[in-house]
Amino acid sequence: MRIAKDDVDVKMNIPGAVIRQQTDFGDASGLGKISGEYFTLAAGVDTTPLFQGLEGNLCQCPHWGFVLRGQLTTTNEDGTQETVKAKDLFYWPPGHNVKVDVDAEIIMFSPQHEHSHVIDHMIKMVNG
C-alpha cells in the first residue's frame, strides 16, 4: 500500500500546522517491539538473492515507511508489484522482495524481532 503525501487526508490546517492522517494503514497488533530503520540504497539493489532460504524466499516482515528520495518496487508473493517514490508513505506486508529503481533513502518501522532475523540472514548471505 502506498499513498502520496498530497493524497493523505488533511485533518487539521491552521496557521503553522498541517496535520494529515491515513487511517487503516496496516495492523501492528501482536508484533511486539518496533525498530526504526534508515536505509540508503543504490539503484539496482535487488533483495531476491539475499532472501533465498527465508520462508518462501521472501521477507516475511511487515514494514511501514516513508521514501525520502528515489524509487523502489516491491514484488509480493502473489506476483503483484507496487512502486513507491519520494514523499510516499508505504506499507509492505509480509511476503515481498524489493528492487531499487533509483538511488533511494527510506525510513522504515518494522517489528524488531522479525526484521532482525531477516537482516541477520542477509548478512550471512553477503558474507557467505
Backbone as CSV, one residue per row, in Angstrom:
resi,resn,N_x,N_y,N_z,CA_x,CA_y,CA_z,C_x,C_y,C_z
1,MET,0.843,-1.165,0.000,0.000,0.000,0.000,0.891,1.231,0.000
2,ARG,0.650,2.132,-0.900,1.395,3.388,-0.938,0.403,4.522,-1.043
3,ILE,0.816,5.647,-0.528,-0.017,6.829,-0.662,0.880,8.056,-0.700
4,ALA,0.648,8.913,-1.677,1.408,10.149,-1.805,0.941,11.132,-0.736
5,LYS,1.840,11.971,-0.299,1.546,12.962,0.745,0.276,13.744,0.432
6,ASP,0.160,14.225,-0.785,-0.985,15.062,-1.145,-2.307,14.297,-1.153
7,ASP,-2.232,12.956,-1.124,-3.445,12.135,-1.100,-3.865,11.741,0.310
8,VAL,-3.060,12.083,1.316,-3.410,11.807,2.702,-4.364,12.898,3.174
9,ASP,-5.469,12.486,3.781,-6.484,13.442,4.223,-5.922,14.459,5.197
10,VAL,-6.226,15.728,4.955,-5.866,16.793,5.893,-6.918,16.783,6.996
11,LYS,-6.479,16.568,8.234,-7.384,16.553,9.382,-7.436,17.898,10.077
12,MET,-6.325,18.647,9.994,-6.287,19.966,10.610,-5.352,20.845,9.804
13,ASN,-5.789,22.065,9.524,-4.978,23.011,8.785,-5.162,24.372,9.443
14,ILE,-4.173,24.736,10.241,-4.207,26.012,10.945,-2.894,26.731,10.669
15,PRO,-2.805,28.015,10.921,-1.541,28.707,10.692,-0.387,27.998,11.423
16,GLY,0.605,27.600,10.660,1.790,26.962,11.225,1.707,25.457,11.364
17,ALA,0.573,24.836,11.028,0.465,23.383,11.184,-0.542,22.795,10.208
18,VAL,-0.097,21.741,9.518,-0.987,20.934,8.694,-0.820,19.499,9.193
19,ILE,-1.916,18.883,9.589,-1.872,17.506,10.080,-2.652,16.638,9.114
20,ARG,-1.968,15.623,8.593,-2.584,14.668,7.675,-2.592,13.305,8.351
21,GLN,-3.632,12.520,8.108,-3.700,11.195,8.715,-4.311,10.204,7.737
22,GLN,-3.606,9.079,7.554,-4.136,7.961,6.782,-4.467,6.863,7.780
23,THR,-5.734,6.597,7.973,-6.133,5.549,8.901,-6.105,4.187,8.205
24,ASP,-6.170,3.129,9.005,-6.154,1.748,8.498,-4.952,1.490,7.601
25,PHE,-3.780,1.892,8.069,-2.538,1.777,7.298,-1.735,0.583,7.809
26,GLY,-2.299,-0.604,7.697,-1.660,-1.816,8.201,-2.066,-2.056,9.647
27,ASP,-1.727,-3.238,10.161,-2.102,-3.630,11.514,-0.860,-4.108,12.245
28,ALA,-0.534,-3.457,13.353,0.677,-3.801,14.111,0.369,-4.585,15.379
29,SER,-0.870,-5.005,15.574,-1.209,-5.701,16.809,-0.449,-7.020,16.914
30,GLY,0.039,-7.289,18.119,0.729,-8.543,18.403,2.149,-8.625,17.879
31,LEU,2.728,-7.541,17.408,4.054,-7.602,16.804,5.187,-7.261,17.771
32,GLY,4.891,-6.846,18.978,5.949,-6.555,19.949,6.701,-5.284,19.633
33,LYS,7.974,-5.256,20.049,8.795,-4.053,19.874,9.023,-3.746,18.398
34,ILE,9.078,-2.444,18.103,9.288,-1.953,16.742,10.673,-1.328,16.654
35,SER,11.356,-1.528,15.528,12.641,-0.851,15.298,12.446,0.237,14.249
36,GLY,13.170,1.348,14.425,13.201,2.417,13.439,14.439,2.221,12.586
37,GLU,14.305,2.295,11.275,15.401,1.948,10.371,15.549,2.999,9.278
38,TYR,16.777,3.269,8.946,17.106,4.233,7.889,17.957,3.485,6.876
39,PHE,17.487,3.346,5.661,18.203,2.623,4.617,18.649,3.598,3.531
40,THR,19.897,3.469,3.081,20.433,4.168,1.927,20.755,3.087,0.898
41,LEU,20.122,3.158,-0.266,20.181,2.063,-1.235,20.517,2.580,-2.631
42,ALA,21.387,1.861,-3.317,21.788,2.235,-4.672,20.866,1.588,-5.700
43,ALA,20.665,2.288,-6.813,19.885,1.735,-7.920,20.457,0.380,-8.303
44,GLY,19.571,-0.567,-8.558,19.990,-1.908,-8.958,20.001,-2.914,-7.829
45,VAL,20.000,-2.449,-6.582,19.949,-3.390,-5.467,18.660,-4.192,-5.579
46,ASP,18.784,-5.518,-5.445,17.652,-6.435,-5.555,17.760,-7.430,-4.405
47,THR,16.748,-7.522,-3.572,16.814,-8.405,-2.402,16.583,-9.874,-2.736
48,THR,16.174,-10.183,-3.956,15.822,-11.560,-4.302,16.891,-12.565,-3.902
49,PRO,18.168,-12.380,-4.279,19.169,-13.376,-3.861,19.450,-13.352,-2.357
50,LEU,19.264,-12.206,-1.724,19.534,-12.102,-0.284,18.469,-12.805,0.553
51,PHE,17.263,-12.957,0.013,16.177,-13.586,0.755,16.073,-15.088,0.503
52,GLN,16.945,-15.637,-0.369,16.933,-17.074,-0.612,17.171,-17.805,0.704
53,GLY,16.313,-18.776,0.988,16.437,-19.539,2.218,15.470,-19.091,3.308
54,LEU,14.905,-17.891,3.170,13.852,-17.470,4.086,12.546,-18.138,3.645
55,GLU,11.552,-18.144,4.500,10.265,-18.731,4.151,9.740,-18.127,2.853
56,GLY,9.524,-18.974,1.849,9.041,-18.516,0.550,10.064,-17.720,-0.226
57,ASN,11.315,-17.666,0.266,12.384,-16.855,-0.332,11.982,-15.376,-0.400
58,LEU,11.250,-14.941,0.620,10.739,-13.577,0.702,10.929,-13.036,2.113
59,CYS,10.917,-11.721,2.243,10.904,-11.098,3.565,9.502,-11.291,4.133
60,GLN,9.432,-11.917,5.294,8.134,-12.191,5.918,7.816,-11.192,7.031
61,CYS,8.465,-10.031,6.984,8.270,-8.998,7.994,7.516,-7.812,7.381
62,PRO,6.478,-7.309,8.056,5.815,-6.112,7.546,6.650,-4.870,7.844
63,HIS,6.502,-3.856,7.005,7.224,-2.590,7.183,6.287,-1.428,6.901
64,TRP,6.436,-0.375,7.675,5.766,0.890,7.445,6.872,1.908,7.225
65,GLY,6.745,2.788,6.229,7.847,3.702,5.988,7.495,4.909,5.147
66,PHE,8.566,5.649,4.860,8.486,6.884,4.091,9.701,6.953,3.181
67,VAL,9.483,7.292,1.918,10.572,7.428,0.952,11.039,8.887,0.957
68,LEU,12.285,9.086,1.375,12.858,10.432,1.374,13.249,10.841,-0.036
69,ARG,13.876,9.899,-0.765,14.257,10.161,-2.158,14.378,8.828,-2.874
70,GLY,14.258,8.881,-4.194,14.436,7.682,-5.000,13.139,6.967,-5.332
71,GLN,13.313,5.709,-5.759,12.166,4.899,-6.170,12.498,3.425,-5.974
72,LEU,11.532,2.669,-5.438,11.695,1.237,-5.190,10.438,0.515,-5.653
73,THR,10.610,-0.734,-6.078,9.468,-1.549,-6.483,9.488,-2.839,-5.683
74,THR,8.351,-3.157,-5.057,8.222,-4.429,-4.357,7.483,-5.415,-5.247
75,THR,7.834,-6.676,-5.084,7.097,-7.765,-5.705,6.601,-8.650,-4.571
76,ASN,5.295,-8.816,-4.478,4.698,-9.621,-3.419,4.609,-11.073,-3.846
77,GLU,4.350,-11.949,-2.868,4.351,-13.379,-3.156,3.323,-13.773,-4.206
78,ASP,2.267,-12.981,-4.401,1.285,-13.289,-5.432,1.670,-12.710,-6.793
79,GLY,2.870,-12.089,-6.859,3.370,-11.548,-8.115,3.012,-10.092,-8.368
80,THR,2.150,-9.519,-7.549,1.802,-8.109,-7.750,3.000,-7.225,-7.415
81,GLN,3.102,-6.143,-8.144,4.188,-5.186,-7.926,3.602,-3.830,-7.561
82,GLU,4.384,-3.096,-6.758,3.990,-1.741,-6.395,5.249,-0.896,-6.330
83,THR,5.180,0.300,-6.883,6.320,1.210,-6.887,6.046,2.360,-5.933
84,VAL,7.051,2.661,-5.100,6.979,3.815,-4.203,8.092,4.770,-4.589
85,LYS,7.828,6.061,-4.390,8.808,7.079,-4.769,8.839,8.173,-3.705
86,ALA,9.725,9.145,-3.901,9.914,10.218,-2.930,8.589,10.805,-2.464
87,LYS,8.495,10.995,-1.165,7.352,11.573,-0.461,6.172,10.630,-0.320
88,ASP,6.342,9.334,-0.665,5.277,8.359,-0.459,5.414,7.730,0.923
89,LEU,4.283,7.555,1.603,4.192,6.663,2.746,3.953,5.273,2.170
90,PHE,4.456,4.231,2.832,4.190,2.890,2.335,3.996,1.899,3.465
91,TYR,3.289,0.835,3.132,3.172,-0.350,3.976,3.489,-1.534,3.087
92,TRP,4.503,-2.311,3.485,4.834,-3.540,2.769,4.433,-4.707,3.660
93,PRO,3.467,-5.507,3.241,3.050,-6.650,4.046,4.094,-7.762,3.997
94,PRO,3.999,-8.736,4.903,4.903,-9.881,4.832,4.796,-10.557,3.457
95,GLY,5.930,-11.101,2.984,5.941,-11.821,1.711,6.295,-10.938,0.539
96,HIS,7.483,-10.320,0.566,7.869,-9.395,-0.512,9.379,-9.447,-0.779
97,ASN,9.754,-8.990,-1.956,11.119,-8.667,-2.354,11.113,-7.205,-2.772
98,VAL,12.306,-6.607,-2.760,12.425,-5.184,-3.092,13.524,-4.992,-4.121
99,LYS,13.258,-4.169,-5.120,14.279,-3.767,-6.090,14.342,-2.243,-6.095
100,VAL,15.565,-1.708,-6.061,15.768,-0.267,-6.051,15.884,0.207,-7.492
101,ASP,14.937,1.032,-7.918,14.903,1.526,-9.295,15.800,2.753,-9.469
102,VAL,15.802,3.629,-8.465,16.574,4.872,-8.472,17.187,5.001,-7.080
103,ASP,18.461,5.432,-6.986,19.098,5.607,-5.678,18.069,6.125,-4.680
104,ALA,18.025,5.514,-3.500,16.947,5.825,-2.570,17.413,5.914,-1.127
105,GLU,16.668,6.674,-0.366,16.782,6.706,1.086,15.373,6.552,1.626
106,ILE,15.221,5.609,2.569,13.903,5.372,3.154,14.030,5.260,4.665
107,ILE,12.953,5.598,5.331,12.824,5.372,6.763,11.735,4.320,6.916
108,MET,12.034,3.272,7.736,11.046,2.217,7.955,10.886,1.955,9.444
109,PHE,9.723,1.450,9.778,9.434,0.958,11.115,8.963,-0.472,10.949
110,SER,9.636,-1.398,11.659,9.403,-2.818,11.461,9.364,-3.528,12.809
111,PRO,8.634,-4.653,12.898,8.718,-5.460,14.105,10.183,-5.893,14.306
112,GLN,10.718,-5.522,15.443,12.157,-5.686,15.702,12.626,-7.137,15.581
113,HIS,11.929,-8.062,16.208,12.375,-9.455,16.200,12.378,-10.020,14.776
114,GLU,11.280,-9.826,14.068,11.164,-10.389,12.726,12.169,-9.782,11.754
115,HIS,12.346,-8.450,11.808,13.247,-7.840,10.837,14.707,-8.087,11.185
116,SER,15.029,-8.193,12.459,16.408,-8.545,12.836,16.767,-9.905,12.261
117,HIS,15.826,-10.838,12.271,16.056,-12.166,11.681,16.368,-12.041,10.185
118,VAL,15.613,-11.203,9.482,15.829,-11.010,8.037,17.184,-10.336,7.795
119,ILE,17.503,-9.302,8.560,18.782,-8.603,8.389,19.950,-9.550,8.669
120,ASP,19.857,-10.348,9.740,20.918,-11.323,10.039,21.083,-12.320,8.895
121,HIS,19.971,-12.740,8.310,20.014,-13.660,7.162,20.724,-13.008,5.975
122,MET,20.408,-11.736,5.702,21.053,-11.034,4.584,22.562,-10.909,4.822
123,ILE,22.963,-10.627,6.047,24.391,-10.530,6.371,25.083,-11.853,6.089
124,LYS,24.457,-12.972,6.477,25.042,-14.307,6.206,25.152,-14.545,4.702
125,MET,24.125,-14.134,3.954,24.149,-14.342,2.507,25.292,-13.537,1.855
126,VAL,25.525,-12.336,2.322,26.580,-11.489,1.759,27.960,-12.019,2.139
127,ASN,28.111,-12.478,3.384,29.405,-12.950,3.878,29.698,-14.397,3.523
128,GLY,28.712,-15.095,2.978,28.917,-16.473,2.550,29.028,-17.377,3.708
